Amino acid sequence: MRITRVYTKSGDTGQTSLVDGSRVSKADPRVAAYGEVDELNSLLGLSRAGLADQELDEALEKIQNELFIVGADLASPLTIQVPRIEDEHILEMEQLIDLLLEELEPLREFILPGGTAFGAALHLARTIARRAERSVVALAENSEINENAIRYLNRLSDLLFVMARVANKRAGMKEQAANFSKRGK
């Protein structure tokens, strides 16, 4: 499919088309769910800008492509033939998490999201992945979806947390423990 026009005017009344051609409100839970996946994908693109770590960049590029699959999956009733998130996508992510964890010390306390600009962006991406996951769970409560989409987003938020820690460690940035005292000392 080739996109020849950016605007179609078909959404000017607050409706959009799903993959099967049906029209729904732009406020529909399905549209909200794949919209949040799109937001996450965009933030990952911004996070990669200027990234010098080739290993993490390649992993994020793969994830960005998979997020297009998640979006197509969510935009399509299960009766429509589109690429779908499969167990293999989740297994590969788990393997990457395990590999990256080998570089890190186990956590003994909560850490503040932050560090380098890249590490902080990955922490933000993790929170957007969690929000997207909540939207997909809400969608699943009233619509039939590929349950692997929920599992994928859940695992992705874990991976982004680990990637943020690895990115900060590789940059020589020490993690800062959260302080629960009333005065913030």
C-alpha positions in Angstrom: 0.0 0.0 0.0 1.4 3.4 -1.0 0.3 6.6 0.8 -0.2 9.3 -1.8 -2.1 11.8 0.4 -1.7 12.8 4.0 -5.2 14.2 4.4 -8.4 12.4 3.3 -11.0 14.5 5.2 -12.7 11.2 6.1 -12.0 11.8 9.8 -13.4 15.4 9.9 -16.6 14.2 11.7 -14.7 12.4 14.5 -14.9 9.0 12.9 -12.1 6.7 11.6 -11.9 3.5 9.7 -10.7 0.2 11.0 -8.8 -2.3 8.9 -12.0 -4.1 8.0 -13.5 -0.8 6.7 -15.9 -0.3 9.6 -16.2 3.2 10.9 -15.9 4.0 14.6 -15.5 7.0 16.8 -12.0 8.3 17.3 -12.8 8.0 21.0 -13.5 4.3 20.6 -11.4 2.2 23.1 -9.8 0.3 20.1 -8.6 3.6 18.6 -7.3 4.8 22.0 -5.4 1.5 22.4 -3.6 1.6 19.1 -3.1 5.4 19.4 -1.2 4.9 22.6 0.9 2.2 21.0 1.6 4.8 18.2 2.6 7.4 20.9 5.0 4.9 22.4 6.5 4.1 19.0 7.1 7.8 18.4 8.8 8.3 21.7 11.1 5.4 21.0 12.0 7.1 17.7 12.8 10.3 19.6 14.8 8.3 22.1 16.9 6.8 19.4 17.9 10.2 17.9 21.6 10.5 18.2 22.0 7.2 20.1 25.5 5.9 19.9 24.9 2.5 21.4 24.4 0.3 18.4 23.1 -2.8 20.3 20.4 -0.8 22.1 19.6 1.1 18.9 19.1 -2.1 16.9 16.9 -3.6 19.6 14.7 -0.4 19.6 14.4 -0.4 15.8 13.1 -4.0 16.0 10.7 -3.0 18.7 9.4 -0.1 16.7 8.7 -2.4 13.8 6.9 -4.8 16.1 4.8 -1.9 17.5 3.4 -1.5 14.0 2.4 -5.1 14.2 0.7 -4.4 17.6 -1.1 -1.4 16.1 -2.4 -3.4 13.1 -3.3 -6.3 15.5 -5.4 -3.9 17.7 -6.9 -2.1 14.7 -8.2 -5.3 13.2 -10.9 -7.7 14.4 -9.6 -11.2 14.8 -11.5 -12.3 11.7 -9.3 -10.1 9.5 -6.0 -11.4 8.2 -3.2 -9.1 9.4 0.2 -9.6 11.0 -0.3 -10.5 14.6 1.9 -10.5 17.7 2.9 -14.0 18.4 4.5 -16.0 21.3 7.9 -15.7 19.4 8.0 -11.9 19.7 7.5 -12.2 23.5 10.1 -15.0 23.9 12.7 -12.9 22.0 12.0 -10.0 24.2 12.4 -12.2 27.3 15.8 -13.4 26.0 17.0 -9.9 25.5 15.9 -8.9 29.0 17.8 -11.9 30.4 20.9 -11.0 28.4 20.9 -7.3 29.5 20.3 -8.2 33.1 23.6 -9.9 33.1 25.2 -6.5 33.0 23.3 -5.1 36.0 23.5 -5.5 39.7 20.2 -6.7 41.2 18.0 -3.9 42.5 17.8 -3.6 46.3 15.6 -0.5 46.3 13.4 1.6 44.1 15.4 3.9 41.8 14.4 7.3 40.5 13.7 7.4 36.8 16.3 9.5 35.1 20.0 9.4 34.5 21.2 10.3 31.0 18.7 11.8 28.5 18.5 8.5 26.7 18.0 6.6 30.0 15.3 9.1 31.1 13.5 8.8 27.7 13.4 5.0 28.1 11.9 5.4 31.6 9.2 7.6 30.1 8.7 5.1 27.3 8.2 2.4 30.0 5.4 4.4 31.6 3.7 5.0 28.2 4.0 1.2 27.5 2.2 0.6 30.8 -0.5 3.1 29.9 -0.9 1.4 26.5 -1.2 -1.9 28.2 -4.0 -0.6 30.5 -5.8 0.6 27.4 -5.5 -2.7 25.7 -6.7 -4.5 28.9 -9.7 -2.2 28.9 -10.4 -3.0 25.2 -10.1 -6.7 25.9 -12.8 -6.4 28.6 -15.4 -5.6 25.9 -13.8 -6.8 22.6 -12.1 -9.9 21.4 -8.4 -9.2 20.8 -5.2 -11.1 20.4 -4.2 -11.6 24.1 -0.5 -11.6 23.0 -0.8 -7.8 22.6 -1.3 -7.5 26.3 1.6 -9.8 27.1 3.8 -8.0 24.6 3.2 -4.6 26.1 3.7 -6.0 29.6 7.0 -7.5 28.7 8.0 -4.4 26.7 7.7 -2.2 29.8 10.0 -4.6 31.6 12.5 -4.5 28.8 12.4 -0.7 28.6 13.1 -0.5 32.4 16.1 -2.8 32.0 17.3 -0.9 28.9 17.1 2.4 30.8 19.3 0.9 33.5 21.8 -0.6 31.1 22.0 2.7 29.1 22.7 4.6 32.2 25.3 2.1 33.4 27.1 2.1 30.0 27.2 5.9 30.2 28.7 5.8 33.7 25.6 7.2 35.3 25.0 5.9 38.9 21.4 5.0 39.8 19.8 7.2 42.4 17.8 5.5 45.1 14.3 6.8 45.8 14.0 8.5 49.2 10.8 7.9 51.1 11.4 10.3 53.9 8.9 13.1 54.5 11.4 15.8 53.8 13.1 14.2 50.8 16.5 14.2 52.4 
